[in-house]
């Protein structure tokens, strides 16, 4: 059986073990009428049995999958001739790749292939078949053994709930560790590649250079491949589009949140808020279509009517559409933050004679400031990381300008451009994408730190 099939089998056995654990606990108690004698509930016995059935088998499958290809490759190499075993690493890799392709080929292809490789392909199929049977048998034996072990310990005074909670706590701890290790792995991989990039390009040139042209020259006489890695135009374009988007999203989103939370009727709120949050579910490519086909031509025609020079792809078009896209982030989170303010604060202000607008400005907004700031910073992070709208509406030209009517590009767009297609990860052109990713990581980290400081400061004031 394949790993996916085995997973379904393990889940089915775990479900059956849940039922069997409940029935076994009832039998241990002496019948359904004697269940009160048990220290733990029958369903807790069932959950414990299901976890003992499923978790060890799934962990075993994960470890097996991690080491399976390496072990099978080693067994295959041992079965080949001495001449093949003495090949260098690259040549052996190519040979094994041909063997894998032959193992999936038809009989007609095998008849025309090298007999030694055909023999190796047949050996590979045999090893894979034996490995599949061994894996299936071990998984089933492990499931049954674990269930038999835990069932043998069932008794009236067996504390199934305590053992169940310990297992759940360890599962949660493992998930937390995986999340932390994933974050550390991402940071270290980006940092390692960025260090390689900065070994070829000086950091000050990358951070303060005014020209971005990452095309490296392949020959000394090649023209148009200067290899300039000044990222200031990218940073400027990212900041410009983000500012335009926030100028659109923050006022509209905050005013919408105030209206929905304080002025709108319950019926209007029940319809308006879900409709507003639909904007967050629209794919960004649809926003890109809207920006490129509707907003950008409208801005260009309007600018020409006013005598202004407007590029066909402008930062203003991308920023406005991006602002519409992130309005739900600001409005929904700000609405939740305002509604989370204790009702006593609002009623006390109104009881002192303040108007509703004064209560909103002087009481509700200051009390909800941590949540509102968090919404703003989340929207900024969303705007900084957006790619599709910028590609379709703002272009890919690295222009250093503060004019929103010009074409600009952002950091994320250049990362996509640098990593698109077949690339060699040993050239400054490709490694520049990791340096840009590191700058994005540092920027979002700084935003999160600033948000935490604001939240802590004002939370202490209003708790």
Legacy VTK file of the C-alpha trace (Angstrom):
# vtk DataFile Version 3.0
C-alpha trace
ASCII
DATASET POLYDATA
POINTS 463 float
0.000 0.000 0.000
1.094 3.554 -0.632
1.635 6.000 2.195
-1.593 7.870 1.435
-3.579 4.634 1.523
-1.907 3.664 4.780
-2.870 6.986 6.325
-6.535 6.325 5.533
-6.200 2.812 6.952
-4.636 4.140 10.154
-7.394 6.741 10.509
-10.031 4.049 10.029
-8.346 1.841 12.636
-8.160 4.790 15.024
-11.884 5.422 14.557
-12.623 1.763 15.176
-10.313 1.841 18.230
-12.322 4.752 19.625
-15.477 2.647 19.519
-13.681 -0.423 20.817
-12.143 1.525 23.706
-15.561 2.760 24.792
-17.045 -0.725 24.649
-14.079 -2.186 26.511
-14.317 0.407 29.283
-18.035 -0.322 29.714
-17.254 -4.032 29.955
-14.538 -3.352 32.552
-17.042 -1.352 34.596
-19.468 -4.276 34.573
-22.024 -2.973 32.094
-23.633 0.280 31.006
-25.388 0.649 34.355
-22.064 0.502 36.238
-20.237 3.194 34.239
-20.223 5.507 37.271
-17.631 3.246 38.877
-15.049 4.323 36.307
-12.635 7.076 37.296
-12.796 8.474 33.733
-15.597 8.707 31.205
-15.974 5.974 28.561
-15.329 8.424 25.730
-12.046 9.353 27.395
-11.076 5.682 27.287
-12.080 5.667 23.613
-10.054 8.769 22.769
-7.021 7.383 24.567
-7.283 4.118 22.630
-7.654 5.967 19.317
-4.583 8.081 20.008
-2.529 5.053 20.989
-3.606 3.470 17.710
-3.029 6.435 15.401
-0.184 8.581 16.714
2.617 5.963 16.843
1.690 4.697 13.384
1.642 8.204 11.887
4.989 9.057 13.492
6.433 5.806 12.138
5.105 6.644 8.657
6.667 10.109 8.829
10.078 8.708 9.805
9.816 5.966 7.165
8.979 8.471 4.431
11.918 10.651 5.458
14.473 7.852 5.182
12.817 5.625 2.551
14.382 7.082 -0.595
17.875 7.122 0.915
17.690 3.507 2.092
16.200 2.240 -1.181
18.872 4.061 -3.165
21.613 2.514 -1.011
20.160 -0.987 -1.437
19.873 -0.460 -5.174
23.498 0.675 -5.493
24.674 -2.386 -3.545
22.917 -4.663 -6.030
24.591 -3.057 -9.067
27.898 -3.927 -10.646
31.219 -2.793 -9.220
31.801 -0.435 -12.158
28.590 1.454 -11.388
29.341 1.595 -7.668
32.721 3.204 -8.401
31.202 6.097 -10.378
31.554 9.582 -8.921
28.608 11.227 -7.207
27.298 13.201 -10.200
27.635 10.311 -12.663
25.996 7.907 -10.219
23.132 10.353 -9.728
22.531 10.525 -13.482
22.669 6.729 -13.739
20.127 6.284 -10.937
17.888 8.915 -12.498
17.848 6.922 -15.748
17.002 3.798 -13.753
14.058 5.545 -12.070
12.756 6.693 -15.453
13.040 3.180 -16.839
11.165 1.756 -13.857
8.144 3.812 -14.920
8.496 3.135 -18.650
6.603 0.754 -20.906
7.831 -2.611 -22.193
8.702 -1.163 -25.612
11.055 1.363 -24.043
12.657 -1.317 -21.875
13.435 -3.462 -24.947
15.497 -0.644 -26.477
17.294 0.370 -23.259
20.639 -0.726 -21.845
20.285 -4.224 -20.341
22.215 -3.234 -17.208
19.867 -0.323 -16.607
16.861 -2.533 -17.311
18.130 -4.983 -14.683
18.602 -2.093 -12.245
15.078 -0.826 -12.974
13.624 -4.268 -12.282
15.643 -4.442 -9.071
14.341 -1.030 -8.071
10.754 -2.152 -8.621
11.412 -5.240 -6.518
12.913 -3.207 -3.679
10.025 -0.729 -3.781
7.517 -3.573 -3.715
9.206 -5.241 -0.754
9.479 -1.907 1.038
5.768 -1.238 0.539
4.817 -4.627 1.964
7.213 -4.205 4.894
5.909 -0.706 5.608
2.278 -1.850 5.524
2.949 -4.815 7.772
4.899 -2.810 10.338
2.244 -0.089 10.466
-0.564 -2.587 11.032
1.443 -4.495 13.641
2.261 -1.230 15.425
-1.404 -0.175 15.484
-2.616 -3.507 16.858
0.210 -3.766 19.399
-0.397 -0.290 20.783
-4.146 -0.915 21.056
-3.569 -4.249 22.777
-1.137 -2.656 25.229
-3.422 0.185 26.276
-6.493 -2.047 26.439
-4.657 -4.413 28.774
-4.264 -1.583 31.284
-7.959 -0.712 31.453
-9.383 -0.969 34.962
-12.015 0.751 37.047
-9.417 3.032 38.646
-7.419 3.625 35.437
-7.071 7.394 34.954
-7.632 7.598 31.215
-8.308 11.338 31.354
-4.896 12.074 32.876
-3.042 10.054 30.231
-5.196 11.581 27.488
-4.392 15.117 28.617
-0.680 14.302 28.737
-0.795 13.020 25.164
-2.689 16.087 23.988
-0.207 18.352 25.773
2.716 16.613 24.072
0.990 16.872 20.682
0.463 20.600 21.204
4.077 20.977 22.309
5.247 19.129 19.198
3.133 21.399 16.985
4.609 24.473 18.698
8.134 23.176 18.236
7.451 22.439 14.563
6.150 25.983 14.059
9.199 27.462 15.772
11.624 25.256 13.872
9.901 26.124 10.593
10.322 29.822 11.311
13.955 29.330 12.299
14.570 27.253 9.168
13.084 29.917 6.907
15.102 32.670 8.565
18.346 30.689 8.457
17.918 29.696 4.812
17.223 33.284 3.755
20.066 34.565 5.938
22.554 32.020 4.558
21.770 32.880 0.943
21.829 36.597 1.760
25.318 36.267 3.264
26.446 34.643 0.028
24.967 37.554 -1.911
26.635 40.161 0.285
29.960 38.402 -0.219
29.683 39.384 -3.906
27.836 42.697 -3.585
28.723 45.174 -0.802
25.838 45.760 1.629
26.094 49.539 1.306
25.721 49.268 -2.473
22.587 47.143 -2.016
21.047 49.322 0.696
21.954 52.751 -0.708
22.462 52.194 -4.426
20.145 54.141 -6.732
20.186 51.819 -9.759
18.644 48.351 -9.993
19.787 46.209 -12.927
20.495 42.655 -11.731
21.543 41.315 -15.133
25.096 40.028 -14.734
27.484 40.068 -17.688
28.472 36.654 -19.004
31.380 38.112 -21.045
33.650 41.056 -20.491
32.446 42.766 -23.692
28.729 42.141 -23.114
26.553 45.281 -23.242
23.475 45.974 -21.125
24.354 43.708 -18.215
25.976 46.025 -15.727
24.885 44.132 -12.646
23.739 47.098 -10.555
22.127 45.988 -7.289
20.998 49.251 -5.701
17.690 48.417 -4.059
16.597 51.951 -3.190
14.219 52.167 -6.209
12.539 48.969 -5.037
12.199 50.224 -1.470
10.863 53.558 -2.727
8.301 51.874 -4.971
7.161 49.584 -2.158
6.795 52.499 0.259
4.990 54.650 -2.314
2.393 52.002 -3.173
1.947 51.091 0.504
1.343 54.737 1.447
-1.249 55.121 -1.304
-2.958 51.910 -0.229
-3.030 52.921 3.442
-4.353 56.394 2.573
-7.231 54.573 0.912
-7.771 51.757 3.408
-7.242 53.407 6.806
-9.835 56.228 6.643
-12.439 54.136 4.827
-11.868 51.075 6.984
-11.848 52.934 10.281
-14.924 55.028 9.458
-16.706 51.877 8.308
-15.847 50.143 11.578
-17.129 53.105 13.609
-20.371 53.230 11.663
-21.042 49.498 11.819
-20.247 49.245 15.533
-21.931 52.416 16.802
-24.499 53.746 14.349
-25.747 50.905 12.144
-28.775 48.858 13.116
-28.386 45.170 13.856
-30.144 44.252 10.620
-27.935 46.489 8.502
-24.829 45.235 10.317
-25.790 41.602 9.731
-25.825 42.243 5.976
-23.122 44.903 5.574
-20.274 43.273 7.506
-20.350 39.904 5.667
-20.622 41.715 2.331
-17.642 43.861 3.248
-15.586 40.872 4.306
-16.224 39.240 0.931
-13.600 41.664 -0.392
-10.964 39.773 1.598
-11.857 36.530 -0.187
-11.486 37.841 -3.733
-8.281 36.487 -5.362
-5.589 39.106 -5.831
-5.376 38.291 -9.541
-8.967 39.507 -9.882
-7.969 42.769 -8.228
-5.074 42.888 -10.687
-7.463 42.514 -13.617
-9.653 45.257 -12.200
-6.664 47.554 -11.698
-5.172 46.929 -15.145
-8.404 47.018 -17.180
-10.511 49.578 -15.314
-8.672 51.728 -12.782
-5.417 52.319 -14.691
-7.147 53.428 -17.955
-9.506 55.663 -15.965
-6.585 57.350 -14.172
-4.698 57.739 -17.457
-7.681 59.267 -19.281
-8.454 61.566 -16.369
-4.830 62.698 -16.165
-4.681 63.383 -19.891
-7.881 65.410 -19.654
-6.231 67.508 -16.951
-3.016 67.873 -18.938
-0.982 65.503 -16.767
1.477 62.899 -17.958
0.263 59.531 -16.634
1.975 56.241 -17.339
-0.129 53.358 -18.598
0.922 51.461 -15.457
1.066 53.717 -12.416
1.658 53.439 -8.697
-1.617 55.268 -8.086
-3.703 52.582 -9.817
-2.002 49.769 -7.946
-2.182 51.606 -4.609
-5.879 52.450 -4.895
-6.903 48.898 -5.783
-4.634 47.488 -3.085
-6.271 49.872 -0.614
-9.692 48.512 -1.553
-8.374 44.993 -1.063
-7.144 45.623 2.500
-10.188 47.620 3.657
-11.731 44.463 5.231
-8.584 43.889 7.310
-8.826 47.377 8.802
-12.590 47.539 9.172
-13.195 44.057 10.567
-10.370 44.096 13.109
-11.115 47.685 14.141
-14.795 46.806 14.522
-13.905 43.888 16.779
-11.566 46.071 18.816
-14.218 48.767 19.321
-16.873 46.217 20.282
-14.449 44.669 22.775
-14.316 47.889 24.826
-16.275 47.391 28.087
-19.800 48.719 27.846
-19.349 50.467 31.203
-16.903 52.944 29.649
-19.377 53.944 26.953
-22.345 54.129 29.310
-20.327 56.125 31.850
-19.371 58.677 29.207
-22.939 59.032 27.982
-24.148 59.284 31.568
-21.768 62.198 32.178
-23.457 64.100 29.359
-21.074 63.408 26.467
-22.556 63.039 23.008
-22.154 59.846 21.047
-19.510 61.351 18.779
-17.583 62.676 21.788
-17.789 59.266 23.432
-16.371 57.647 20.295
-13.511 60.136 20.006
-12.618 60.479 23.682
-13.417 57.036 25.095
-13.942 54.218 22.599
-11.155 54.945 20.133
-8.456 55.480 22.821
-9.571 52.315 24.613
-9.579 50.310 21.383
-6.296 51.797 20.165
-4.210 48.600 20.584
-6.549 46.616 18.357
-6.828 49.428 15.829
-3.042 49.822 15.617
-2.739 46.071 15.184
-5.240 46.243 12.312
-3.289 49.059 10.668
0.022 47.227 10.917
-1.537 44.006 9.613
-2.834 45.979 6.653
0.635 47.462 6.086
2.180 44.000 6.127
-0.449 42.819 3.659
0.263 45.762 1.364
4.029 45.305 1.543
3.747 41.638 0.614
1.322 42.034 -2.298
2.678 41.045 -5.713
-0.010 40.325 -8.317
-1.690 43.735 -8.266
1.662 45.495 -8.604
2.728 43.291 -11.522
-0.471 43.946 -13.435
-1.102 47.594 -12.537
2.215 49.247 -11.573
4.646 47.470 -13.880
8.105 46.038 -13.306
10.293 49.062 -14.018
12.605 49.996 -11.146
12.117 53.774 -11.207
13.252 55.986 -8.336
10.376 58.441 -8.156
7.867 59.876 -5.726
5.327 60.638 -8.456
2.323 58.309 -8.054
1.527 58.728 -11.757
4.751 56.992 -12.808
5.405 53.280 -13.197
7.238 51.672 -10.264
7.954 48.219 -8.919
8.203 46.659 -5.483
10.442 44.250 -3.621
8.072 41.297 -3.944
7.691 41.750 -7.701
11.453 41.662 -8.178
11.729 38.540 -6.014
9.235 36.787 -8.293
11.051 38.044 -11.378
14.455 36.880 -10.137
13.236 33.409 -9.174
11.086 32.715 -12.244
12.299 30.021 -14.621
15.490 27.964 -14.484
17.967 29.696 -12.204
21.407 28.964 -10.821
21.584 29.677 -7.130
25.228 30.669 -7.188
25.011 33.997 -9.000
24.370 37.427 -7.457
21.362 37.889 -9.748
19.468 34.991 -8.147
20.849 35.466 -4.643
19.589 39.061 -4.722
16.071 37.664 -4.246
17.072 36.275 -0.848
18.590 39.604 0.180
15.323 41.315 -0.753
13.419 38.657 1.206
15.627 39.324 4.222
14.798 43.026 4.014
11.083 42.205 3.902
11.483 39.972 6.944
13.293 42.691 8.882
10.619 45.223 7.904
7.684 43.066 9.002
9.544 42.154 12.200
9.996 45.845 12.977
6.284 46.451 12.362
5.353 43.607 14.712
7.689 44.906 17.434
6.188 48.383 17.103
2.676 46.937 17.316
3.546 44.976 20.472
4.940 48.083 22.123
1.802 50.085 21.359
-0.471 47.285 22.549
1.416 46.830 25.812
1.528 50.537 26.544
-2.179 51.208 26.090
-3.384 47.854 27.402
-1.850 48.651 30.785
-3.653 51.950 30.735
-7.149 50.611 30.083
-7.153 47.151 31.726
LINES 1 464
463 0 1 2 3 4 5 6 7 8 9 10 11 12 13 14 15 16 17 18 19 20 21 22 23 24 25 26 27 28 29 30 31 32 33 34 35 36 37 38 39 40 41 42 43 44 45 46 47 48 49 50 51 52 53 54 55 56 57 58 59 60 61 62 63 64 65 66 67 68 69 70 71 72 73 74 75 76 77 78 79 80 81 82 83 84 85 86 87 88 89 90 91 92 93 94 95 96 97 98 99 100 101 102 103 104 105 106 107 108 109 110 111 112 113 114 115 116 117 118 119 120 121 122 123 124 125 126 127 128 129 130 131 132 133 134 135 136 137 138 139 140 141 142 143 144 145 146 147 148 149 150 151 152 153 154 155 156 157 158 159 160 161 162 163 164 165 166 167 168 169 170 171 172 173 174 175 176 177 178 179 180 181 182 183 184 185 186 187 188 189 190 191 192 193 194 195 196 197 198 199 200 201 202 203 204 205 206 207 208 209 210 211 212 213 214 215 216 217 218 219 220 221 222 223 224 225 226 227 228 229 230 231 232 233 234 235 236 237 238 239 240 241 242 243 244 245 246 247 248 249 250 251 252 253 254 255 256 257 258 259 260 261 262 263 264 265 266 267 268 269 270 271 272 273 274 275 276 277 278 279 280 281 282 283 284 285 286 287 288 289 290 291 292 293 294 295 296 297 298 299 300 301 302 303 304 305 306 307 308 309 310 311 312 313 314 315 316 317 318 319 320 321 322 323 324 325 326 327 328 329 330 331 332 333 334 335 336 337 338 339 340 341 342 343 344 345 346 347 348 349 350 351 352 353 354 355 356 357 358 359 360 361 362 363 364 365 366 367 368 369 370 371 372 373 374 375 376 377 378 379 380 381 382 383 384 385 386 387 388 389 390 391 392 393 394 395 396 397 398 399 400 401 402 403 404 405 406 407 408 409 410 411 412 413 414 415 416 417 418 419 420 421 422 423 424 425 426 427 428 429 430 431 432 433 434 435 436 437 438 439 440 441 442 443 444 445 446 447 448 449 450 451 452 453 454 455 456 457 458 459 460 461 462
